[in-house]
């Protein structure tokens, strides 16, 4: 309990500092429309990456279905806010997306999470594609391949930032709880965990459901910020994009997912002028990190203020000892 409280206070303090830095930059005119779009997309990508990391990094389940759950949230927000353009409708649409995603993740997760490795990846990919095809075919509700556009803008950098922080805090607290420790035990050795009385299916499905719910929230924010939504936004490649962020940062590291989303987001920004050639540099950066740091930027490490102070304390102690000599 004390550990979680300290963790929450630390993250809240860091988030507050970053919020006021961004607030100052926005109000001083330092951030233009293009930079605002980059910051908003980074925030949404952090929500998606941290939630996928719960499934892959902590739960040990290889899922490629995140784009499908994102599509559910995006279309729930698009359909509801197009008919009722109010903030209440926006938050109601997020709730609707969360409920639908949670139910689908539960129904799909119970049978599919019995699979492992490549089989599980193919099954979750299939679910994601089924969701996308259903969206295309229910043209009376979703407008089919033409998508829905001209949506009211409710999702700004402030709302995205707040939801991003809440996502990080929730998943971090979950992983520091008894539920999280049981989830990790399933990842480390499913047979041993089951022998110790852990209901492995329950905790695999729980991680999958929570991940799907936050993916839906990310989709809602994305649709409202872009003010449009199309089935082509949620193809197989969208799931791969999120997976790349997780792998690049370090599978099993929430901090790594955050750092990776920021690094790749700004890398993409600085390479915009190169057009399609920027994807070569983007891919090259990923290849290099996989060669020289196969575990990702941070591996499985997490940010810890305590460790930083301990490191500085050791350095201070060493310098004092050398001075005394």
C-alpha positions as CSV (number, residue, x, y, z in Angstrom):
1,X,0.0,0.0,0.0
2,X,2.8,2.4,1.0
3,X,4.7,1.5,-2.2
4,X,1.7,2.3,-4.4
5,X,1.1,5.6,-2.6
6,X,4.7,6.6,-3.1
7,X,4.6,5.5,-6.7
8,X,1.3,7.5,-7.3
9,X,2.8,10.6,-5.6
10,X,5.9,10.4,-7.8
11,X,4.0,10.0,-11.0
12,X,1.6,12.8,-10.1
13,X,4.4,15.1,-9.3
14,X,6.2,14.3,-12.6
15,X,2.9,14.6,-14.6
16,X,2.1,18.0,-12.9
17,X,5.6,19.3,-13.9
18,X,5.1,18.2,-17.6
19,X,1.6,19.6,-17.6
20,X,2.7,23.0,-16.6
21,X,5.6,23.0,-19.0
22,X,3.2,22.1,-21.9
23,X,0.7,24.7,-20.6
24,X,3.4,27.4,-20.7
25,X,4.5,26.4,-24.2
26,X,1.0,26.4,-25.5
27,X,0.1,29.8,-24.0
28,X,3.4,31.4,-25.1
29,X,2.7,30.4,-28.7
30,X,5.7,28.1,-28.9
31,X,3.5,25.2,-30.1
32,X,1.9,25.3,-33.6
33,X,-0.9,23.2,-35.1
34,X,1.6,20.6,-36.4
35,X,3.4,20.2,-33.1
36,X,0.1,20.0,-31.3
37,X,-0.8,17.1,-33.5
38,X,2.5,15.3,-32.7
39,X,2.0,15.8,-29.0
40,X,-1.6,14.6,-29.1
41,X,-0.7,11.5,-31.1
42,X,2.2,10.8,-28.7
43,X,-0.3,10.9,-25.8
44,X,-2.7,8.5,-27.5
45,X,0.2,6.2,-28.5
46,X,1.3,6.1,-24.9
47,X,-2.2,5.0,-23.8
48,X,-2.2,2.3,-26.5
49,X,1.3,1.1,-25.9
50,X,1.0,0.9,-22.1
51,X,-2.2,-1.0,-22.4
52,X,-0.8,-3.4,-25.0
53,X,2.3,-3.8,-22.8
54,X,0.0,-5.1,-20.0
55,X,-1.1,-7.9,-22.3
56,X,2.3,-8.7,-24.0
57,X,4.9,-7.5,-21.5
58,X,3.3,-8.4,-18.2
59,X,0.7,-11.0,-19.2
60,X,2.9,-12.8,-21.7
61,X,0.2,-13.1,-24.3
62,X,1.1,-12.2,-27.9
63,X,-1.9,-10.1,-29.1
64,X,-2.4,-8.4,-32.4
65,X,-5.9,-7.3,-31.8
66,X,-5.4,-3.8,-30.4
67,X,-6.5,-2.0,-33.6
68,X,-9.9,-3.8,-33.3
69,X,-10.6,-2.5,-29.8
70,X,-9.3,0.9,-30.8
71,X,-11.8,0.9,-33.7
72,X,-14.7,0.1,-31.3
73,X,-14.0,3.1,-29.2
74,X,-13.4,5.4,-32.2
75,X,-16.7,4.4,-33.9
76,X,-18.6,4.6,-30.6
77,X,-17.4,8.2,-30.2
78,X,-17.9,9.1,-33.9
79,X,-21.5,7.7,-34.0
80,X,-22.7,9.2,-30.7
81,X,-21.0,12.7,-30.9
82,X,-22.0,13.1,-34.6
83,X,-25.7,12.9,-33.5
84,X,-25.2,14.7,-30.1
85,X,-22.2,17.1,-30.2
86,X,-21.8,17.7,-26.4
87,X,-19.1,16.9,-23.9
88,X,-21.6,14.7,-22.0
89,X,-22.1,12.7,-25.2
90,X,-18.4,12.5,-25.7
91,X,-17.8,10.9,-22.3
92,X,-20.9,8.7,-22.7
93,X,-19.5,7.5,-26.0
94,X,-16.2,6.6,-24.3
95,X,-18.2,4.6,-21.7
96,X,-20.1,2.8,-24.4
97,X,-16.9,1.9,-26.2
98,X,-15.4,0.6,-23.0
99,X,-18.4,-1.6,-22.2
100,X,-18.5,-3.0,-25.8
101,X,-14.7,-3.6,-25.9
102,X,-14.7,-5.2,-22.4
103,X,-17.5,-7.6,-23.3
104,X,-15.9,-8.6,-26.7
105,X,-12.5,-9.0,-25.0
106,X,-14.1,-11.2,-22.4
107,X,-16.1,-13.3,-24.9
108,X,-13.1,-13.6,-27.2
109,X,-10.4,-14.0,-24.5
110,X,-11.8,-17.0,-22.8
111,X,-11.4,-19.4,-25.8
112,X,-8.5,-17.7,-27.6
113,X,-6.2,-17.2,-24.6
114,X,-5.9,-21.0,-24.3
115,X,-3.7,-20.7,-27.4
116,X,-0.1,-19.7,-27.2
117,X,2.6,-17.9,-29.3
118,X,1.9,-17.6,-33.0
119,X,-1.5,-19.2,-32.8
120,X,-2.7,-16.6,-30.3
121,X,-1.3,-13.8,-32.4
122,X,-3.2,-15.1,-35.5
123,X,-6.4,-15.6,-33.5
124,X,-6.4,-12.0,-32.0
125,X,-5.5,-10.6,-35.5
126,X,-8.5,-12.4,-36.8
127,X,-10.7,-10.9,-34.2
128,X,-9.4,-7.4,-35.1
129,X,-10.1,-8.0,-38.8
130,X,-13.6,-9.3,-38.0
131,X,-14.4,-6.0,-36.1
132,X,-13.1,-3.9,-39.0
133,X,-15.0,-5.9,-41.6
134,X,-18.2,-5.6,-39.5
135,X,-17.7,-1.8,-39.4
136,X,-17.4,-1.7,-43.2
137,X,-20.5,-3.8,-43.7
138,X,-22.8,-2.0,-41.2
139,X,-22.9,1.0,-43.5
140,X,-26.2,2.2,-42.2
141,X,-24.6,2.8,-38.8
142,X,-20.9,3.4,-39.6
143,X,-21.1,4.8,-43.2
144,X,-19.1,1.9,-44.4
145,X,-15.7,2.4,-46.1
146,X,-16.5,6.1,-46.5
147,X,-16.1,6.6,-42.7
148,X,-17.5,9.4,-40.6
149,X,-16.1,12.9,-40.8
150,X,-16.9,16.4,-39.6
151,X,-16.9,15.3,-35.9
152,X,-16.9,17.9,-33.1
153,X,-13.5,18.4,-31.5
154,X,-13.7,17.4,-27.8
155,X,-10.3,15.7,-27.5
156,X,-7.5,18.3,-27.0
157,X,-4.0,17.9,-25.5
158,X,-5.2,18.5,-22.0
159,X,-7.9,15.8,-22.0
160,X,-5.4,13.4,-23.7
161,X,-2.7,14.2,-21.1
162,X,-5.1,13.6,-18.2
163,X,-6.3,10.3,-19.6
164,X,-2.7,9.3,-20.4
165,X,-1.6,9.9,-16.8
166,X,-4.7,8.0,-15.4
167,X,-3.9,5.1,-17.7
168,X,-0.3,4.9,-16.5
169,X,-1.2,5.2,-12.9
170,X,-4.0,2.6,-13.2
171,X,-1.8,0.0,-14.9
172,X,1.2,0.6,-12.7
173,X,-1.0,0.2,-9.6
174,X,-2.5,-3.0,-11.1
175,X,1.0,-4.4,-11.7
176,X,2.0,-3.6,-8.1
177,X,-1.1,-5.3,-6.7
178,X,-1.7,-9.0,-5.9
179,X,-3.5,-9.3,-9.3
180,X,-0.4,-8.0,-11.0
181,X,1.9,-10.3,-9.2
182,X,-0.3,-13.3,-10.2
183,X,-0.3,-12.0,-13.8
184,X,3.5,-11.9,-13.8
185,X,3.6,-15.4,-12.3
186,X,1.6,-16.7,-15.3
187,X,4.0,-15.0,-17.7
188,X,7.1,-16.5,-16.0
189,X,5.8,-20.1,-15.7
190,X,2.2,-20.9,-16.3
191,X,2.4,-24.5,-15.1
192,X,4.2,-23.5,-11.9
193,X,1.6,-20.7,-11.3
194,X,-1.3,-23.1,-11.8
195,X,0.4,-25.6,-9.4
196,X,0.5,-22.9,-6.8
197,X,-3.2,-22.3,-7.1
198,X,-3.3,-19.3,-9.5
199,X,-6.3,-19.3,-11.9
200,X,-4.2,-18.7,-15.0
201,X,-7.1,-18.3,-17.4
202,X,-8.7,-15.7,-15.1
203,X,-5.6,-13.5,-15.0
204,X,-4.8,-13.8,-18.7
205,X,-8.3,-12.9,-19.6
206,X,-8.3,-10.0,-17.1
207,X,-5.2,-8.5,-18.6
208,X,-6.7,-8.9,-22.1
209,X,-9.9,-7.2,-21.0
210,X,-8.1,-4.3,-19.3
211,X,-5.9,-3.8,-22.3
212,X,-8.9,-3.8,-24.7
213,X,-10.7,-1.3,-22.6
214,X,-7.8,1.2,-22.6
215,X,-7.3,0.6,-26.4
216,X,-11.0,1.6,-26.8
217,X,-10.4,4.8,-24.8
218,X,-7.4,5.6,-27.0
219,X,-9.6,5.1,-30.0
220,X,-12.3,7.5,-28.7
221,X,-9.6,10.2,-28.1
222,X,-8.2,9.6,-31.6
223,X,-11.5,9.9,-33.4
224,X,-12.5,13.1,-31.5
225,X,-9.1,14.7,-32.1
226,X,-8.9,13.8,-35.8
227,X,-12.5,14.8,-36.2
228,X,-12.9,11.8,-38.6
229,X,-12.7,8.1,-38.5
230,X,-12.3,5.5,-41.3
231,X,-12.0,1.7,-41.3
232,X,-8.6,2.0,-43.0
233,X,-7.3,3.7,-39.8
234,X,-7.6,0.3,-38.0
235,X,-5.9,-2.2,-40.2
236,X,-3.3,-4.9,-39.3
237,X,-0.6,-2.2,-39.6
238,X,-2.1,-0.2,-36.7
239,X,-1.6,-3.1,-34.4
240,X,1.9,-3.5,-35.7
241,X,2.6,0.2,-35.1
242,X,1.6,-0.1,-31.4
243,X,3.6,-3.4,-31.1
244,X,6.7,-1.6,-32.4
245,X,6.4,1.0,-29.7
246,X,6.2,-1.7,-27.0
247,X,9.1,-3.7,-28.4
248,X,11.2,-0.6,-29.1
249,X,10.8,0.6,-25.5
250,X,11.2,-2.8,-23.8
251,X,8.7,-5.5,-23.3
252,X,7.5,-5.5,-19.7
253,X,8.5,-1.9,-19.0
254,X,5.8,0.8,-18.7
255,X,8.5,3.5,-18.6
256,X,10.0,2.0,-21.8
257,X,6.6,2.2,-23.6
258,X,6.3,5.9,-22.6
259,X,9.9,6.8,-23.7
260,X,9.5,4.8,-26.9
261,X,6.3,6.5,-27.9
262,X,7.9,9.9,-27.2
263,X,11.1,9.1,-29.1
264,X,9.4,7.6,-32.1
265,X,6.8,10.4,-32.2
266,X,9.4,13.1,-32.4
267,X,11.5,11.1,-34.8
268,X,8.5,10.9,-37.1
269,X,8.0,14.7,-36.7
270,X,11.6,15.6,-37.7
271,X,11.5,13.2,-40.7
272,X,8.2,14.5,-42.1
273,X,9.9,16.6,-44.7
274,X,11.4,13.5,-46.3
275,X,8.0,12.2,-47.2
276,X,7.8,8.4,-47.6
277,X,11.6,8.2,-47.3
278,X,11.2,8.9,-43.6
279,X,9.9,5.3,-43.1
280,X,13.4,4.0,-44.1
281,X,15.0,6.0,-41.3
282,X,12.2,5.0,-39.0
283,X,12.7,1.3,-39.8
284,X,16.5,1.7,-39.6
285,X,16.2,3.1,-36.0
286,X,14.1,0.1,-35.0
287,X,16.6,-2.4,-36.6
288,X,19.6,-0.7,-34.9
289,X,17.9,-0.8,-31.5
290,X,17.0,-4.5,-32.0
291,X,20.7,-5.3,-33.0
292,X,22.4,-3.4,-30.2
293,X,19.7,-3.6,-27.5
294,X,17.5,-6.6,-28.2
295,X,15.6,-6.0,-25.0
296,X,14.5,-2.5,-26.1
297,X,15.6,0.9,-24.9
298,X,14.9,0.1,-21.2
299,X,14.5,-3.6,-21.3
300,X,12.3,-4.5,-18.3
301,X,13.6,-1.5,-16.2
302,X,11.2,1.0,-14.6
303,X,11.7,4.6,-13.6
304,X,12.4,4.9,-9.9
305,X,13.0,8.2,-8.0
306,X,14.4,6.1,-5.1
307,X,17.1,4.5,-7.3
308,X,18.1,7.9,-8.7
309,X,18.5,9.3,-5.2
310,X,20.4,6.2,-4.1
311,X,22.7,6.5,-7.1
312,X,23.4,10.2,-6.4
313,X,23.8,9.4,-2.7
314,X,26.5,6.8,-3.6
315,X,28.3,9.2,-5.8
316,X,28.2,11.9,-3.1
317,X,29.5,9.4,-0.6
318,X,32.3,8.3,-2.9
319,X,33.3,11.9,-3.6
320,X,33.3,12.7,0.2
321,X,35.4,9.6,0.9
322,X,38.0,10.6,-1.8
323,X,38.1,14.2,-0.3
324,X,38.7,12.9,3.2
325,X,41.6,10.8,1.9
